[in-house]
Amino acid sequence: MIFDLSNYRKNYYNDSLLESLVPKEPFQLFHDWFQQEKLFHKTNNDYEINAMSISTIGKDGGPETRIVLLKEYSEKGFIFYTNYYSFKGKSIQNFPKVCISFYWKNTERQIIVKGVASKIRKEKSDKYFKKRPKGNQVGCWASKQSSPLPSKKYMLKQYEKWDNFFKRKTISRPFYWGGYIIKPYNMEFWQGQPNRLHDRLIYNLDKEKNWILYRLSP
């Protein structure tokens, strides 16, 4: 059975992305784009503009991609949180180079970041864990992320068990859960343009830790 999707297309009409108008370092451009995207969602909290795909290399040597949430960014890098024993956690331990990407349909933009991931300080993970809703905190204890489950019912029973355990206790952060920071060495900014002549600007970190800017063909 064949499902023809050849007529699924749109054109892009946003402003051009020009070398003369972008900052010297990519983090400022990322921040500017993020803030501009936020303007479209002041009254719509359902759309998670901090959602990003992250690709890692699995133990079989193949790529693995999933969606996670960006929780902090700065000139130092991009931070997200997960179970260290999950597929992505084990993949990062074995091969710390990763790729993250963002797609923002309202501004017709993509950002692709290649970087090296490493664990953040325990104190910082503790601080973020305390901010999480209680249900999410309990879930960290109940779920052995990426491990096989006998059934959905079993998972719910595990949650109920840990929820009861923490009824009158402060929920501490599990040692196997915390944050990673991705320190970029390559960042691509993609701006949709008419006739598929998209703008693609690359910031690449050279050996002297300077960002070199160049353009790619669409």
C-alpha angles and dihedrals in degrees: 000000000000125000111197113217097167093115093055103106144119135193125234125228107172128126120288122260106230130184091227092059103046127087122255093248126051098225092069091052091048090052093048092051093045092052092048091052090050090061089069092056107047090118098030115070093166093080110079105209088179091064112117137173116237123198124200136171112255127216090264090059093251128121120259122196131186140153121261134164124257108227103178140006136185141142086289094061148269122309130205133161133230147138109292089216094054121107091264092045092053091043092053090049091055098038115012098190109104140167125222127186139188129202120195111184097188094061092030093235141138130191122195119191127190115194150135118269126213136164118270124227116293091235091058092049089049091052093051093044090058090057093057121100113264092246091056090049092052090047090060089060095041099050126068090199117227094006119121117269126207092214147334088256091059091053092051091049090053090052092049091050094053093041089057091045091057096042093113100015136087109253109235124201113265111243089235095058128073150100138309127201119211112209108201128223096171130031127180123197115199123192119187115237137181120281092016091287090135123180114243120182121181128203110197125185112228129205092272090055093251121138113239116200124209140152130245128207112258 
